[in-house]
Amino acid sequence: MVTAAPHDPIGESLRAFVGELLSNSVVELVHTPVGADPAFRLDESPDTVVASASAEIVPGWITTLAVGFGARSTSEVESVPDALLALPGAALSAGARFASAGGVPLSPAFERALRDTVIVELLTHHQVAAQTSTNEGHDESASNTTVPCASPTLLADTLEYLIELSGTRVEAHNLTHGVVITDAIAHEPRLRVPYPSGLRDAKRSPLLFDGQRSVLIVDRAGRARTELQAHRLDRLHPSSAPLLPVEREFVDSGSLVALATRQLGGIGFFLREDRSIWTFVDGQPLVIRRGAHWTAFPLWLARAIGTKIGGGAAVELIVGAAMLVSVKTGGAIFAIVDDATALDEVVAAKDRFDRRNDLDDDDDLRPETKLHHLIDAGDLDTQTLARLAELDGATVLDRDGRLLTYGAIIASSDSQHEGARTAAAKSLSNQALVVLKVSEDGDITVFSDGAVVATLLPSGLGR
């Protein structure tokens, strides 16, 4: 006799949330009686189980959450960042904390608390090398020991504080705030200032540690230690190099916090002026919160596209430029083609940068073609590509990263039922290896063969 699966609103909420975080994944929730083996439907599809976890949330039943990527996804298994592989386990750990709600319908406030707790559990899984000392000095035997970077309590308190700050204005400013939790400072502090409770009454502290010019360093015990200033990055890490030009472009999106986590380890948080909260691990953005909505930052995008199209220098260029445009204003279309002749039917000759030398007579040159001769794209970089892409039209590279066109008007089919940029991206993807469309809201949509493959940073979380 087959027993019907139990009513599990918490499990269903977790499944939906993981699906939102990893928008190009397949997420499956399986209930099996205690003692039985879970059976995944993913095993019967071209998708592959990347990570799964099980826990007894409903009495007498084992809830298993599995995440898969496969043929329908831009991301292949090897492209998923390690930091997100703990997500099923983090989700079920959070669900177990809320299990006492039973089968009661979940209120919006309950859902928000559950989702925030999943993120806290996920960040708790981030491990760092233990800083262990003895009376004789550093204990070499403990050098390989790893511990959670921060306790769930510290992470939850930090997140709550940032949410609180996101609805606050000080001296007519929308607040920004940057904090990195790390054990990079070995000595004991002279003054013990607990974070965030010790700073709540200091109303100007977010302005001092704004995450753009200065980041607050907090240790694993939850003690505020010192600041890391943008122009004095070598103060805590002697090998720190100045922010790169592209990192300075991202400073209002947390590049200083990102750099601090790359150099010092730990977990970084950045509250942006638009009230979104970004988390950073190992120098990379991991998850972003706007309002009550969380999404995972597409760390794997470049690797996944490289796998899909077989590599090439263009991949890193267009992904980096798409991210740069996403956190700024406007939108863009980026594409990679295998053969420049693929553009002959969809891009006018006047828009072809690669054919700027085809006409030798200046009298025959269109104004657009004359401009092509003034553009320096011989050694194309991410910043230049992003600048060109902010013009209306499409920016296309060949696989080796050579610029073929920018600001190009794409001949597309009827766009009556979709935006012009979407129609152009879809049409171009029939000739290109891959197309990335950045919307006005900051979403990044990936197209291939005339269809949407994935939508990244949904709900305008790019900016």
N, C-alpha and C positions, 0 to 999 in steps of 0.2 A: 504494500500500500504506500502510495506516494503522499507524503505530507506536504500540504500547501505552505509556501514560504510565509513567514510571519510579516505582519504589518510593521514596517521599520522606517518611520519618517526621518529619523536621524541619519540612517544609512543612505536613504534616497537624497537627503540634503547634501551629504558628503559627496555622493557620486556626482551630483550636479555641480558642486563647487569645484571638484577636481577637474571636471570637464571644462569649466570656465577658465580655470587657471591654465590648463594645457589645451588651448582651443583647437589644436590640430591633432588631438589624440582620440582614442576610443577607450571609454571608461566603462567597466562592467562591475556590477554589484551582485554577488552570489551569496545565498544563504544555504547552509547545509547543517543538518543536525550535528550536535557535538559527537565527535568520533568518526564522522564520515569525511571523505575527501571531496573538496570543491571541484565542480566541473565547469570549466570556462567555455563559453561559446566562442571566445576569441581563438581558441585552439582549432576551431573549425573554419576559420577565415584566414585571408592572407595577412591579417594583422598579427603582430607578435607581442606577447606579454613582455613588457619591459620590467615592470616592478609590480609586486603585489604584497599584500599584508592581510593578516586575519586576526580577529579578536572576537570575544564573546560579548556583544553589546546587548543583544536580546537574549534573555535567559533560555538556555537549552539550544541555542543556535550559534553557529560560527558565521560571522559576517566577513566576507573576503572582498577586498577592493583591488581590482587589477587595472592597470593602465597599459595600453598597447599603442604602437605606431606601426604603420605598414604602408601598403601600396597606395592607400588613399591620402597619405600624409606627406608633407614636405619633409618631415623629420623621419629619419631612419633610426633604428635602435641605437647605433653607435653615436648618434648625434645628440642624444639627450644628456644634458649636463648632470654630473654626479650629484650636485646639490639638490636636484629635484627628484632623484630616485627614491628618496626617503618620504616622498609625499603620501603614498598610500598608508604607510605606517603612522605618519604624523596625523593624518585624517582620522584614522581609527583610534589613536590615542586621545585625540580631542573628543571624538564621539563617546568614548568610554566615560569621560568626565561628565557628559550630559545625559548619560543613559537613564538616570532616574526619572527623566521626563516620560519614559515609556512610549506609548502610542499616541500621546497627546499631540494635536496639530501644533506645528511650530510657529510662533509669532515672529514678526519681522525682527524684533529686538533679540529674540532667541537665536534666529538665523545669523544675525550680525555677530553676536557673541561667539557662536559656534565657529564661524569662518575666521574670525580673528584668532581664536584659540588654535585652529589648524595651522595658521601661519606661525604662531608662537612655537608650537610643537615642531614645525618644520625647521625653524631657525635653531631650536635646541639641539637638533641632530648635527649641526655644524660643529665638528670637532677641531680642537687645536692641540698643539703639543703642550703637555703640562710643564709649568714652570716650578720645579720642585727643588728646594735647597735643603741642605743639612748644615750642621754646625761646622763641618769640615769644608763646606763649599758646595758646589753644584753636584748633585747626585747623578753620575753618569748612567746608572742603571735605570733611572727614570726617564731618560731622554726620549725613549720611544713611546712613552705613555701619552695617551690622548684623553682629553676631557671635554665636556660640552663647553663651548665658548662662553656661554652665559646661562644662568638658571632660568627656568620658565617664569619665575616671579619677576626677575629683573627685566626680561624681554617683554612680559605683559605690562609691567609698569611703564616701561619706556614707550611702548606703543600707545598705551592709554594717554600718556602725557602729550605725545605728538598729535593724537586725535583732538585732545583738549586745545592745544595750541593752534590747530588748523582752523578753529572757529574764533580765534582771538586776534584783535588788532592792538598794536602798541604804537603810540605816537604816530597815528594815522597810517601805519604800515601793516600790510599783510605779512605775517611772520614767516621767516624761513629759519630753519634750525638744523644743525648737523652734529651728530654724535657717533663716536666709534667705540664699541665695547671690545677691549683688547687687554691682554696682559703684557704689553710691550714694555711697560715701566716696571722694573724689578724692585726698586726700593720702596719701603713703606712710606706712606704719606705723613707729613708733619701735621696736616689738618685733615680731618675726616669729614667730607661733605657727601652725604648719601645722594645718589641720583635715582629718580628725579626729585624726590621729596625735598631735598635740601635746597633746590633752586626754585621751587614753585612760588615762594614769596618774593623772589628777586625778579621782578617783572621784566627787567631789561636783559636778563641773561640770554634769551633767545636772540636778541639783537647782537649781543657780543659774540655768540657762537652761531653765526648765521649760516654755516655750512658752505659759504662761498669764499669768505676771507679767513674764516677761522672755524675749526672743528673742535668740539669738546671731546677729550679722551676720558673714558670711564673704564675702570678695571672690572674684572670678572666678579669681584665682590660687591659691585655696585657703588664704588666710590669715585666721585668726580676727581680727576687727577690734575689735568692741565689742558691748555689749548694747543692745537697745531695750526700755525698760521700758514696761509698760502704762500707767502714770500719767504718762509723760513722752514721749508719742508725737511731740511737736513737736521733740524734740532733734535728730533727723536730718532731719526734714521739717517746716519751719515751718508749713505749711498743714494739717498733720494735725489732724483733729478727734477728740475723745474717742470711745471705742467707743460705738456706739448701743446702746440697751437690748436690741434683738434680737441684736446682736453679742455682748453680754455673756452672753446666754443660751447662745451657742455657744462660750464661751471654752474649755470642756473639749473642744471639737472643732476647735480651731485658729483661732478667730476673730482672735486677735492675730497669728498668722502670716499669715493671709489679708490682714489690714489692712496688714501690713508689705509684702507683695508688691504690693498695690494702690498704695501710696504710693511705694515704693522701686524697684519692678520686680523682676525676677529670679524665682527659684524658691524656694518655701518647703517645709519638711518639718516635720511635727508627729507625734511619737510620743505616742499617747494612753495613758492608764492601762490601757485594755483591750488594749494591745499592738498595736493597729492603727496603721499608718503612713499618714498623709494627706499628699498633695502638693498644693501650691497654686500657681497661675499667675494673675497679674493679678487677685488678690483672690478667686479662685474655687477651690474644690477640684476637682482634675482626676482623679486616680486614687488608690485606697485599697488598702492591702495588709493583710490579716489572715492570719496563718499563711503559707501559700504561695499564697494566693489573691489575685488582683488584680481590681478592677472599676473601671470609669470612673464618676465621679460624674455624675448626670444633669443637667448644666448646661443642657441644651437643653429640659428638661421644660416649663417655663413657656411658652417660645416655641412649642413643638410643640403643646401643648394649646390655646394661643391660636389657632394656625393651624387646628387641627382643629374648634374650636367657633365660630370667627369672632370671637374676642376678647372683651373685657369685663374690668371691674375685678376680677372674682372670681378670675381665673386666678392672678395674682401672689399674692393672699391665700391661696388654698388650697395652692398649691405651697410657699410659704414656711412655712405652718403645718405642712404634712406633713413638711418637712425638720426643723422644730423638734421635732416629736413623734418623728421617726425617731431622732434622736440622744439622746433622753432615754429615759424608761421608758414602758411601756404601749403601746397601739396606738390607732388611730382610723380613722374612715371620713369622708371628705370628698366632697361632690358639688356639682355645678353644674347647675341646671335652667334651662330657657328660660322656663318658665311655672310659677308656683307651684301651679297646679291639677294639675300632673303628680304632686304628692305626695298628692293626696286618697285614692288607693287604697292607699297603702303606709305612710302615717304617720298615727297617731291624732291627733285634734284637740287633745288635751291636750299633745301634744309640739310643736305649731305655734307658734313664737315670733311669726310674722307675723300670727297670728289671736288674739293675746292680748287684743285689745279687742273681740272679737266678743260676749262675754258681759259685760253691764253690772252684773248683780246679783252682789255679792260672795258671797252664799250659794251661788251656782251654780258658783263658781270652784273648780276642783280645786287642790290644793296646788301642783302643777307649774305651773299657769297663773299663780298668784300669784307664783311665783318669776320667771316671764318678765317681770313688771312691774318687778322689781328689777335686772334685767340692763341694763347700759349698753352697747348695741351700735349706737348711732346712728352713730358714726364708727368702724367696725370696723377693727382693725389685726391684724397677724399674731400678736402675742403673745396678744391676747384670744381670737382664733379658736383658737389652739393650746390654750389653757387650757380653753375650752369643749369642744373635741374630745376631750380626755382623759377626759371622762365616757363611760360606756358608751353606745353608740348612735351615730347618724349626725349629722353636722353638714352642713347643706345651705344653699347660697347661691344667689341668682339671679344672672344673668349680670352684673348691675351691682354685685355685692358686698353686697347686702342679706341679712341673716341671716333665714332662713326657719325653721330648726329646729336644735336641738342636743340631744344625748343622746336622740335619737329611736330607738325600737324599730321596726325595719323588718319589715314583713310579708314573709316570704320562703318559698320552697318548701322541701321537705324538705332538711335539712342533715345527713342521716345520714352521707353520704360526704364531707363537707367541714366545716370549722369554721363556727361560727355567724357570725363576722364576714365570712368569705368568702362565705357564702350570702347574707347581707344585702347586701353590696356588689354581688354579681352581680345580685340581684333589683332593687336600686335603679338599677343602670345601664340597665335597660330603660326607665326613666322619665326618667333624667337625661341630660344631654349627655355627662358624663364623671364617673367615680367614682375616687377614690384611696383605697386601703386601706393603712394602715400596720400592719404586724404587730407582735407582741410582740418579735420579733427585730430590728425596724428595717427590714425590707424594705418597699418601696413598690410596690404592684401597681396598675396602671391597668386599669380595666374600661370597656367601652363595649358597648352593645347585648347585655348578658348574657354577654360573653366577655372573657377576659383579653387585653389589648392588649400589655402589657409588664410585666416585673418588674424593678425597679430596686433597686440595692444588695443583691443576693442574698447568701445565707448569713450574714445578720445583720450585714452590714458597716455598717449604719446606726449602730450604737453599739458 
